Each structure stands twice: as structure tokens, then as C-alpha cells.
Amino acid sequence: MKGYRKKLDIAVIGAGVLGLAATEALARRGVYAMCFDGRTPGQGQSGGRTRTFRHRHDDPDVVRMAADSLALWRAWEQRSGRTLIGGEGAVYSGMTEADAAGLLTHGVPHEWVDGDKAATAFGPLAPLSAPLLVDPTAGAIRTRTTIEVLRAWTSDRIANQDVHGVTVPEDGDGVELHTEDAIYRARHVLICAGTETPRLAAGVGIDIPLDQALHTRPHYRVRDRFLDSPLPCWVDRAGEFGETVYGSPIGTSGDFVVGLIGQGVDVDMNDGLPVGTEMEAHVRRLSTYVEKALPGLVPEPVGLRVCVMTKLPGGSDSLGVWTAPGVTAVTGHNLFKMAPLLGELLADSALGKGLPAEVRRVTEAGMASV
Ligand SMILES: Cc1cc2nc3c(=O)[nH]c(=O)nc-3n(C[C@H](O)[C@H](O)[C@H](O)COP(=O)(O)OP(=O)(O)OC[C@H]3O[C@@H](n4cnc5c(N)ncnc54)[C@H](O)[C@@H]3O)c2cc1C
């Protein structure tokens, strides 16, 4: 082999939460995989301080995947000795019994609360007319701690290099990765490159229809008198306060992030409109919402995070895992919570095990427009 041509068993592209989880799952199986990322691990879509772990999804198979993932989160917590998901729970408004069907099917604990009980489920919330659905085993993911733990477990396997392209060589033996200083030939490649996954996967004939848009998440300070009251993750689908919104505490910091949910609430990066103006408008809408719906928060943002959101045609809870000979690619949205489970599935796929039927079905569903 020429000096710039190198061999690898398994390559992972991307050191976000998914690439790190897959690298860790392979390491635990005694398999060496090199994980390529030209940037600081965990600074792509996995950046920021909090994400929601919740069980409820429209698709019952995704509810089951979330429940399986939680068991694996607990194993990560046990191994690391760190809290990775807080015990805050998640509270939803605007849900019906049908929306909770997946929770019932998969035995996920949940309850309906109203009146005084609703007030004690989420201290800073204004009264709402309909009952709230509570998922007590949900919580806020400690994203930075998670990345820190995964980096510590995989530090000897991370190569600080971007992969420019992935191709099938003419002789069909393995898969080639083109990096800054070498052409690697790997037996299997896991593409976990976030926003770049569709471009890299296209090189091996995998077509992923992924939309990208900018999403604005300001955060607000919890008023002192509410600091000791329950502060769960929040999904407001009722719209009684004029918006549909999600929210999440930032650990125990006393800050709470909120973001808009629904159609047209992300900023299209290609529509030629001034991005800043749209983002400011979203912050104003969220501050008005906080004033009405969350009187326990000070309605003046104390910080902001703007991130790229990736979405499959099936909507914001859709995800997909695609395979081609020697390659597995993963993408979707709201995948932080699924990281331990997807890490296992990706590792299995790299070692020649097929994908579970429900993951293939969920992938197909994610490709269908809603
Ligand atoms: C605003 C917002 C709110 C969210 N809320 C939630 C939530 O509440 N719950 C939840 O579960 N999830 C949530 N998510 C989604 C979740 O954060 C992402 O799905 C998850 O972090 C994706 O991880 P990843 O590893 O696939 O991608 P990333 O973290 O983006 O990692 C991809 C990595 O690939 C690297 N890379 C890219 N191109 C190349 C290349 N050519 N060569 C080498 N490396 C490359 C990048 O540098 C990056 O580090 C949210 C996301 C956003 C943006």
C-alpha cells in the first residue's frame, strides 16, 4: 500500500452524540473503530446545555425505542457515576388519551393531573383548562456531561480530521474515506455526521431527504420564589397561550429554555430573508408566551442558542437508519435521547447484524411526508 493509503476495520464519521455512542458501543464489544471529526466533538447539533428526554411520540415504535434507550442511559449513568438525565419528568398539555396510547402499549408510567395537582406538577405554569399528561421518568438530559463522559470513554479513538467524501472503490472491496492526509479503506463506515450526513451518504448511493433550518431557543431565569418548585420538561400543544412550545430546565441552574414547535417556526437558511430579523421575531413571540404561560419565569431572555435543525419529511420526531454494502448512515431530529440505543444499533450494523424490523419501519415512515 502507498503511504497515503491506509486500512481500517470500522470508521465512524462524526463525533456528535451518535458517533461517540457508536464508537463507545464498539469499544465495549472489543472492536476498534476510528471516529473522524475535524471539529471539537459534541459541538455540532449536540452542542448546548440541555435536551429533553421524553417517551411520548406519535409512533408507538418510537415510544418503545425511547423506553429501550432510557434503560441504556441508566447503564451509562451507572458506569460513569454521573447523572445524565435528571429526575424532573416531562409535562404535556393538549394531549388526548389517543396521544398517550404508545405509553400505555409499552407500559411507560404516566398520569393525568389537573387543578391543584397540575400546579404542583409544574410550579411556574399559569393555570390551564385541560388536564396535563405527566411522564415522571422523563427529564432534562445533561448534554455537556454526556459528551464529556463519552469523550473520556473514546478519547483514544478520535481522529481530529474531517472526511471529505466516502466512495465504493472500483474493486468493490470495502469503502474508501477521503481525509486531509490519507485515503482509508474500511470494512464498514458509520456515517453520523449530522447536517453533513446526506452529502456523505450520497457518495455511496444512499439518498436521504433531509431539510435543514435554523432554530431559536432563548432561555429565561426562574423567579427566586419558584426555584424550589418542580421544573419539568414541558410540551405545550394546547396553544391556549397563543403558541405551541416546548421547554426544558438547564440542569439545576435555575434557567429554562423554550422553543417554538409546529409548522414554519424554523428559519429557512435558503429563502433569502434576513435570518436575524426572523430570529428576533421568534424570541419576541417566545417572550410574550413566557409572560402569559409561565409567570414563574422572568420574561426577559438571559441567553440564546441558535442551532441547525435537521428534519426528515415525516416530521420532527422522525429518524432513519439506512444501509448500503459496507455503510450505515443515521439521521433525523430529536435524536439525543436515542443516542445509547442508536449507538448499539449502529455497532451491531457495523458488525454485520441487520437492523431490527421496527427501525426499518420507522425509517420508511420518516421518509413519507406528513
Ligand atoms: C434546537 C434543538 C433542540 C433539540 N432538542 C432535542 C430534545 O429535546 N431532545 C432530543 O433528544 N434531541 C433534541 N435535539 C436533537 C439532537 O440534539 C440531535 O438529534 C443530536 O444531537 C444529533 O447528534 P448527531 O451526533 O447526529 O449530530 P451532531 O451532533 O451534529 O454531530 C455530527 C458531527 O459530525 C461532524 N462532521 C460533520 N461533517 C463531517 C465530516 N465531513 N467529517 C467528519 N466529521 C464531520 C460534526 O463536526 C459533528 O461533530 C435538538 C436539536 C436542536 C438543534
The ligand as a MOL file (V3000), in Angstrom:
LIG
                    3D

  0  0  0     0  0            999 V3000
M  V30 BEGIN CTAB
M  V30 COUNTS 53 58 0 0 0
M  V30 BEGIN ATOM
M  V30 1 C -32.5840 23.3170 18.9150 0
M  V30 2 C -32.5260 21.8490 19.0650 0
M  V30 3 C -33.2900 21.2450 20.0510 0
M  V30 4 C -33.2440 19.8720 20.2080 0
M  V30 5 N -33.9700 19.2830 21.2010 0
M  V30 6 C -33.8470 17.9610 21.4120 0
M  V30 7 C -34.5050 17.3460 22.5020 0
M  V30 8 O -35.1900 17.9890 23.2830 0
M  V30 9 N -34.3440 16.0050 22.6710 0
M  V30 10 C -33.5610 15.2650 21.8470 0
M  V30 11 O -33.4480 14.0590 22.0680 0
M  V30 12 N -32.9100 15.8220 20.8050 0
M  V30 13 C -33.0500 17.1500 20.5630 0
M  V30 14 N -32.3970 17.7520 19.5260 0
M  V30 15 C -31.7240 16.9290 18.5330 0
M  V30 16 C -30.3790 16.4350 18.9530 0
M  V30 17 O -29.6280 17.4510 19.5470 0
M  V30 18 C -29.7060 15.9020 17.6920 0
M  V30 19 O -30.5750 14.9990 17.0340 0
M  V30 20 C -28.4050 15.1930 18.0500 0
M  V30 21 O -27.5790 15.9970 18.8490 0
M  V30 22 C -27.7110 14.8160 16.7500 0
M  V30 23 O -26.4740 14.2530 17.0710 0
M  V30 24 P -25.5140 13.7800 15.9040 0
M  V30 25 O -24.3950 13.1010 16.5420 0
M  V30 26 O -26.3200 13.0490 14.8720 0
M  V30 27 O -25.1080 15.1150 15.1480 0
M  V30 28 P -24.0370 16.2250 15.5550 0
M  V30 29 O -24.0330 16.4890 16.9980 0
M  V30 30 O -24.2730 17.3810 14.6450 0
M  V30 31 O -22.6750 15.5310 15.2160 0
M  V30 32 C -22.2120 15.3870 13.9050 0
M  V30 33 C -20.7130 15.5670 13.9350 0
M  V30 34 O -20.2290 15.2770 12.6420 0
M  V30 35 C -19.1510 16.1290 12.3760 0
M  V30 36 N -18.9740 16.1880 10.9400 0
M  V30 37 C -19.7390 16.8050 10.0230 0
M  V30 38 N -19.2280 16.6400 8.8070 0
M  V30 39 C -18.1240 15.8830 8.9530 0
M  V30 40 C -17.1740 15.3710 8.0420 0
M  V30 41 N -17.2550 15.6150 6.7260 0
M  V30 42 N -16.1370 14.6380 8.5140 0
M  V30 43 C -16.0210 14.3860 9.8560 0
M  V30 44 N -16.9200 14.8550 10.7590 0
M  V30 45 C -17.9470 15.5920 10.3080 0
M  V30 46 C -19.5590 17.4540 13.0030 0
M  V30 47 O -18.4310 18.2580 13.2820 0
M  V30 48 C -20.2870 16.9990 14.2470 0
M  V30 49 O -19.4460 16.9970 15.3870 0
M  V30 50 C -32.4290 19.1140 19.3520 0
M  V30 51 C -31.6470 19.7200 18.3730 0
M  V30 52 C -31.6890 21.0790 18.2230 0
M  V30 53 C -30.8470 21.7020 17.1690 0
M  V30 END ATOM
M  V30 BEGIN BOND
M  V30 1 1 1 2
M  V30 2 1 2 3
M  V30 3 2 2 52
M  V30 4 2 3 4
M  V30 5 1 4 5
M  V30 6 1 4 50
M  V30 7 2 5 6
M  V30 8 1 6 7
M  V30 9 1 6 13
M  V30 10 2 7 8
M  V30 11 1 7 9
M  V30 12 1 9 10
M  V30 13 2 10 11
M  V30 14 1 10 12
M  V30 15 2 12 13
M  V30 16 1 13 14
M  V30 17 1 14 15
M  V30 18 1 14 50
M  V30 19 1 15 16
M  V30 20 1 16 17
M  V30 21 1 16 18
M  V30 22 1 18 19
M  V30 23 1 18 20
M  V30 24 1 20 21
M  V30 25 1 20 22
M  V30 26 1 22 23
M  V30 27 1 23 24
M  V30 28 2 24 25
M  V30 29 1 24 26
M  V30 30 1 24 27
M  V30 31 1 27 28
M  V30 32 2 28 29
M  V30 33 1 28 30
M  V30 34 1 28 31
M  V30 35 1 31 32
M  V30 36 1 32 33
M  V30 37 1 33 34
M  V30 38 1 33 48
M  V30 39 1 34 35
M  V30 40 1 35 36
M  V30 41 1 35 46
M  V30 42 1 36 37
M  V30 43 1 36 45
M  V30 44 2 37 38
M  V30 45 1 38 39
M  V30 46 1 39 40
M  V30 47 2 39 45
M  V30 48 1 40 41
M  V30 49 2 40 42
M  V30 50 1 42 43
M  V30 51 2 43 44
M  V30 52 1 44 45
M  V30 53 1 46 47
M  V30 54 1 46 48
M  V30 55 1 48 49
M  V30 56 2 50 51
M  V30 57 1 51 52
M  V30 58 1 52 53
M  V30 END BOND
M  V30 END CTAB
M  END
